[in-house]
Amino acid sequence: MLNRYIISVILVWVLILAIVRFWGSSTRFKTMSIFCAGFLIGMLAMWIAVHVYNK
């Protein structure tokens, strides 16, 4: 279940970043990519916590 969520979130972020990259400004793309990176770091921490504390 968690793997589907992670894959879905990554696909949505790829879509958002592609739209911003091709139809937005470069400063907006930089801001969105930094936000995306922070979100993905948080998801990685969640994934590690689920696997460490779920045993």
N, C-alpha and C positions, 0 to 999 in steps of 0.2 A: 504494500500500500504506500509506504513512504517513498519507494523508488519511483512509482508512477507520479507522485506529487513532485518530486525533484525534477524528473524529466519534463513534466508539463511546465513547471516554472521556468526551466532553462529555455524551452522552446518559445514561451511567451516573451522572455527577455530578449532572445535573438530577434524575434519579430519586431519588438519595440525599438531595439537599437538599430535595426535595418531601416525602419521607417524614419527614425530621427536622423540617421546618417544621410539618407538620400533626399529627404525633403525638409530637413531642419538645418539650423546653423551649426557651425563647428563648436561654438561654446555650449550650446544646448546638448550636443552629442557628448562632449567631455563631461558635463554635469551628470547626464544620464548614465554614462559608463562608470563613473565613480560610484553613483548610487547603486548600480547593478552589482559592482564588485563588492560593496559592503553587504548587500543583500545575500550574495552567494557565500560570503564568508560566514554570515549568520546561519545560512542553511547547512553549511559544512559542520559548524559547531553543533547544530541540532542533530544532524545525522550521527556524529560521533557520540553525543550524549545518549541518544537512543540505543546505540549498540553497546555502550559501556555500562549504562545503568539498567539495561533491560535483561541482564543475565542473572 
